[in-house]
Amino acid sequence: MFHICRNISASLPVRVLTGGVRCYCTPVKTFEIIYDEHGDPEKVLKAKTRTLPSLKDNANAVIIKMMAAPVNPADINMIQGVYPIKPGLPAIGGNEGVGEVIQVGDNVKILRKGDWVVPKSSGWGTWRTHVYSLANEVMTIPNDIPPVCAATLGVNPCTAYRMLKDFAHLRKGDVIIQNGANSGVGQAVIQIAKELGFVTINIVRNRPEIDKLTQILKALGANYVFTDEFLRNAEMKIVMKSITKPKLALNCVGGRSAAELLKYLQKGGIMVTYGGMSKHPLMVPAGPLIFADVTLRGFWMTQWNIDHNEAERRQMWDTLCSMVRHKMLQPPACQLVDIENFSKAVSQSVQPYVSHKQILVMDKSLKS
């Protein structure tokens, strides 16, 4: 049955359904951050406003109001054109974020108005205020955790969780060593490892205010925090004599830093590489390979999502959401930036020694 929505326009119908009304009367506009070519994000990104299609044209779609979306290194790499996934151009920036369903197509059964959702795949484009999406392109998540936590859960904490779970048979008291410990993944590793009963040795680049950073990481649960310079000198060997050798190393830097991690792994240990921030190839010393039989592995969260079904993903998300609820897992230190000021957020994200993750905010109430 149809009737006319008199308060908006005599030309736009409203479909009346049992149990409620789905109104497609008001066109939804979106403000989005796009790029027409690959290159320096500070130069190629631009804002665009457009009107989204109506759900009356596709009964399997939904319209989502985005709340928040982070600026991650992978987002920057994708815009630069150096990431393995390259959405067709023009493309919308952002791979991660959380939104709320505000309109639901007539055939959609898996989503309801008010559900919080996250994208199932990379390249979905989260840097926009509203999204017209097929219902099966998103996954619901609990709406009883802070929105900023929900917006930043899918990449860094999931990566940390999988690396701690999937590569080594870790037991309480086992030791993990990681570089890039102040990164989003690094901070998640510290917190999740603490709850699982693992000991973490955390390596960071020396910098101004290194003492402050050390305090922040230890407050999250880090057992040891050392600079990369300290890792390379003789004092580190003395310190390591009092610590059980690590069973697992997590590397996001590469180059010389990765070689140093390998030296401290126990026999049969595993090093997982999930990033290459130094942009230098792995330096693999022969000694650990020959005499300690260490194993080198790689991990990419995007590939894990492709290889595993939604039930497995949901189980992981439920575990992490539970940790958030119980104050065991918090998002990295962040700065909330209105999406209209995206250029500021992007500029801050590409600076050296970044201490705060930039979060684009579409729901202004998150800043109050």
C-alpha atoms as one frame of an Amber mdcrd trajectory, in Angstrom:
protein
   0.000   0.000   0.000   1.186   3.556  -0.717   0.222   6.978   0.553   1.607
  10.418   0.015   3.907  12.084   2.544   2.166  15.458   2.692   4.742  17.212
   4.856   7.565  16.880   2.307   6.519  16.479  -1.302   3.459  15.368  -3.185
   5.666  13.590  -5.698   7.577  11.290  -3.350   5.796   8.147  -2.035   6.092
   6.414   1.316   5.798   2.631   1.490   3.688   1.447   4.433   4.695  -1.953
   5.829   3.300  -4.111   8.590   5.002  -3.080  11.808   6.129   0.345  10.648
   6.792   2.846   7.905   9.907   3.020   5.758  10.033   6.533   4.403  12.244
   7.395   1.446  10.922  10.941   1.216  13.921  13.005   2.244  16.938  12.770
  -0.059  20.117  12.053   1.890  23.215  14.085   1.094  26.724  12.934   1.898
  29.927  14.857   2.424  32.820  12.662   1.351  36.603  12.793   0.982  37.652
  11.536  -2.434  40.695  11.228  -4.664  40.713  11.061  -8.473  44.345   9.999
  -8.727  46.998   8.389  -6.562  49.633  10.562  -4.954  50.443  12.680  -1.917
  47.278  12.599   0.251  47.752  16.237   1.185  47.510  17.130  -2.508  45.076
  14.668  -4.096  42.322  14.505  -1.461  39.322  16.792  -1.869  35.814  17.157
  -0.481  32.639  16.524  -2.432  28.948  16.696  -1.585  26.343  14.671  -3.459
  22.885  13.200  -3.010  22.671   9.453  -2.412  20.367   7.184  -4.452  16.993
   6.377  -2.916  16.313   2.976  -1.398  13.201   2.713  -3.554  15.631   1.954
  -6.385  17.227  -1.001  -4.564  15.335  -2.931  -1.915  18.535  -4.750  -0.821
  20.369  -1.586   0.210  20.628   0.480   3.369  21.684   4.024   4.163  24.198
   4.452   6.966  25.102   7.556   8.905  28.811   7.346   9.696  29.887   8.313
  13.215  33.681   8.111  13.208  36.550   6.774  11.100  40.294   6.744  11.826
  43.159   7.747   9.562  45.366   4.640   9.447  48.711   4.095   7.685  46.971
   1.708   5.261  44.563   4.509   4.313  47.493   6.762   3.447  49.214   3.986
   1.482  46.026   3.270  -0.468  45.739   6.921  -1.501  49.405   6.922  -2.485
  48.758   3.886  -4.674  51.305   1.651  -2.919  48.801  -0.585  -1.091  47.923
  -4.027  -2.536  44.246  -3.028  -2.728  43.454  -0.223  -5.164  39.784   0.790
  -5.393  38.634   2.109  -8.735  39.079   5.846  -9.172  37.589   8.150  -8.141
  37.650   6.546  -4.699  36.551   7.530  -1.211  39.193   7.438   1.497  39.103
   5.289   4.616  38.952   1.549   5.291  37.696   1.458   8.847  34.938   3.150
  10.814  31.552   2.728  12.447  28.136   3.936  11.336  24.468   3.677  12.259
  21.803   2.336   9.916  19.180   5.053   9.330  17.203   3.605   6.395  16.563
  -0.014   5.400  15.455  -1.386   2.028  12.265  -3.453   1.859  14.063  -6.771
   1.239  16.682  -6.354   3.964  16.223  -8.798   6.839  19.679  -8.835   8.427
  19.765  -5.163   9.450  17.443  -2.839  11.305  17.301   0.895  11.755  19.591
   1.827  14.646  22.069  -1.025  14.151  25.744  -0.137  14.362  27.746  -1.519
  11.465  31.311  -1.781  10.185  32.490  -2.593   6.637  33.309  -6.196   5.836
  36.029  -5.385   3.314  38.810  -2.893   2.656  38.313  -0.047   0.212  34.696
   0.516   1.297  35.278   4.221   1.869  34.551   5.333   5.442  35.547   9.002
   5.141  32.055  10.297   4.454  29.024  11.357   6.441  26.533   8.948   4.847
  26.823   5.722   2.859  24.487   3.980   0.421  25.478   0.311   0.710  24.206
  -3.169   0.030  23.212  -4.740   3.330  25.592  -7.676   2.884  28.613  -5.366
   2.629  28.511  -4.512   6.347  28.451  -6.383   9.640  26.625  -5.424  12.817
  28.550  -4.806  16.012  27.355  -4.162  19.588  26.278  -0.581  20.247  27.143
  -0.650  23.944  30.812   0.263  23.515  32.206   3.775  22.940  31.898   4.802
  19.274  35.609   5.623  19.018  36.422   2.088  20.198  34.006   0.658  17.632
  35.535   2.807  14.887  39.072   1.616  15.604  38.509  -2.044  16.486  38.608
  -3.672  13.056  42.237  -3.095  12.060  44.653  -2.656  14.967  43.100  -4.719
  17.794  42.021  -7.460  15.362  45.552  -7.606  13.947  47.033  -7.805  17.443
  44.570 -10.487  18.531  45.167 -12.712  15.512  48.953 -12.500  15.767  48.832
 -13.454  19.437  46.454 -16.334  18.760  47.472 -17.843  15.428  51.246 -18.230
  15.202  52.769 -19.532  18.443  51.408 -21.799  21.160  51.622 -19.208  23.902
  50.957 -19.929  27.544  50.746 -17.663  30.562  54.180 -16.291  31.366  55.503
 -16.607  27.798  57.394 -13.607  26.463  56.687 -11.540  23.343  58.986  -8.911
  21.848  57.708  -6.270  19.422  58.961  -3.167  17.679  56.719  -0.202  16.864
  55.180  -0.732  20.288  53.641   2.746  20.364  51.653   2.100  17.159  47.954
   1.279  17.237  48.694  -2.431  16.851  51.519  -2.227  19.379  49.294  -0.691
  22.033  46.620  -3.312  21.382  49.235  -6.093  21.659  50.289  -4.762  25.061
  46.737  -4.741  26.412  45.564  -8.055  24.974  48.811  -9.784  25.986  48.389
  -8.509  29.529  44.905 -10.013  29.785  46.147 -13.315  28.344  48.995 -13.428
  30.847  51.917 -12.833  28.457  55.000 -10.729  29.150  55.815  -8.015  26.593
  59.140  -6.456  25.662  58.352  -3.303  23.749  60.748  -1.474  21.440  60.159
   2.136  20.327  62.206   4.723  18.470  64.071   7.160  20.661  62.406  10.576
  20.615  61.756  13.698  22.625  59.653  12.877  25.703  60.642   9.210  25.598
  60.012   8.996  29.363  56.418  10.129  28.877  55.850   7.531  26.159  57.349
   4.836  28.380  54.940   5.744  31.163  51.977   5.609  28.777  52.891   2.152
  27.511  53.533   0.814  31.002  50.165   2.171  32.120  48.615   0.027  29.373
  50.387  -3.038  30.769  53.808  -3.098  29.101  56.345  -5.055  31.176  59.453
  -3.610  29.526  59.943  -0.609  27.239  63.289  -0.016  25.494  64.430   2.239
  22.688  65.757   0.774  19.461  69.141   2.240  20.366  69.179   0.381  23.670
  68.139  -2.802  21.868  71.386  -2.678  19.910  73.864  -2.085  22.711  75.546
  -4.450  25.136  73.343  -3.447  28.082  70.345  -5.054  26.404  72.111  -8.413
  26.445  72.644  -8.037  30.166  68.985  -7.201  30.740  67.846 -10.155  28.627
  69.750 -12.578  30.862  67.107 -11.951  33.530  64.161 -12.419  31.130  62.941
 -15.612  29.507  63.714 -15.533  25.811  60.739 -14.488  23.681  58.761 -17.144
  21.870  57.146 -14.657  19.485  58.404 -11.473  17.827  56.101  -8.976  16.081
  57.708  -6.762  13.470  56.175  -3.710  11.799  59.404  -1.832  11.097  61.694
  -4.076   9.049  65.320  -3.314   8.256  67.818  -3.460  11.073  65.116  -3.431
  13.743  63.761  -6.780  12.528  67.261  -8.289  12.630  67.649  -7.217  16.257
  64.370  -8.860  17.243  65.470 -12.137  15.686  68.629 -12.229  17.805  66.614
 -12.473  21.000  64.095 -15.150  19.977  64.320 -18.510  21.704  65.057 -21.665
  19.736  62.133 -22.427  17.459  60.736 -18.925  17.924  58.584 -17.165  15.351
  58.770 -13.640  13.963  55.615 -12.303  12.336  55.978  -9.299  10.038  52.853
  -7.194   9.532  54.341  -3.886   8.412  57.428  -2.193   7.024  57.443   1.338
   8.368  61.170   1.831   7.797  60.632   0.987   4.093  63.806  -1.120   4.303
  63.835  -4.840   3.458  64.128  -7.381   6.243  67.688  -7.968   7.385  67.835
 -11.608   8.403  71.027 -12.705  10.173  72.112 -16.252   9.423  72.758 -17.213
  13.041  69.142 -17.324  14.296  68.052 -19.220  11.188  70.792 -21.839  11.423
  71.329 -22.257  15.152  67.949 -21.294  16.609  65.720 -22.561  13.772  63.538
 -19.460  13.913  60.581 -19.126  11.563  59.626 -16.041   9.567  55.930 -15.459
   8.857  53.798 -12.650   7.504  50.333 -11.410   8.410  47.766  -9.182   6.674
  44.433  -8.613   8.414  42.663  -8.026   5.103  43.644 -11.491   3.875  42.514
 -13.082   7.140  39.088 -11.488   6.669  38.920 -12.841   3.122  39.894 -16.345
   4.238  37.495 -16.610   7.188  33.728 -16.546   7.397  31.521 -14.060   9.189
  30.946 -16.383  12.157  34.698 -16.512  12.826  34.985 -12.771  12.444  32.050
 -12.211  14.771  33.581 -14.460  17.421  36.746 -12.348  17.337  34.787  -9.098
  17.467  32.670 -10.360  20.388  35.842 -11.205  22.328  37.360  -7.789  21.707
  34.104  -5.959  22.474  33.914  -7.827  25.768  37.431  -6.660  26.578  36.385
  -3.086  25.825  33.346  -3.367  28.100  35.491  -4.674  30.947  38.049  -1.860
  30.527  40.712  -4.336  29.386  41.123  -2.731  25.972  41.040   0.929  25.102
  41.671   2.715  21.818  45.045   4.356  21.208  45.479   7.965  22.236  43.560
   9.893  19.615  42.545  13.319  18.426  38.986  13.855  17.208  38.775  16.020
  14.096  35.610  17.160  12.313  35.479  15.525   8.893  35.354  18.981   7.303
  38.895  19.496   8.647  40.147  16.263   7.080  43.244  17.962   5.648  44.459
  18.709   9.181  43.968  15.094  10.248  45.783  13.746   7.196  48.671  16.181
   7.650  49.093  15.140  11.287  48.977  11.452  10.357  51.994  11.644   8.047
  54.225  13.458  10.542  57.101  11.593  12.259  56.700  10.457  15.853  52.922
  10.530  15.695  51.588  10.234  19.243  47.839  10.492  18.591  45.737   8.678
  16.021  43.574  11.066  14.029  39.856  10.209  14.088  37.519  11.844  11.596
  34.262  12.625  13.372  30.938  12.802  11.530  28.792  12.727  14.679  29.611
  16.033  16.372  28.187  14.799  19.691  31.271  12.598  20.095  33.318  15.717
  20.723  31.069  17.110  23.438
